[in-house]
Amino acid sequence: MPKENIPTYHQTHPSDLATIDDLKREGLQPADEQPVAALFNLRQGDTERLTGLFRRADAVPLHVKEQT
């Protein structure tokens, strides 16, 4: 999807979308080659953060690396 066609949300986003951190807390991760569904722009005080949002329905269980 071309960058100009990616929706951008500010301060809040639909519940079916999640950041990578949100997915990890739920024991999930984006599927291999899962594209970013939207961008999320969060402003807190003087700090602004732009991150990708992924569809929860397309996420897969988090892979745990085995210790060797």
Secondary structure, 3 states (H helix, E strand, C coil): CCHHHCCEEECCCCCCEECHHHHHHCCEECCCCCCCCEEEEEEECCEEEEEEEEEHHHCEECCCCCCC
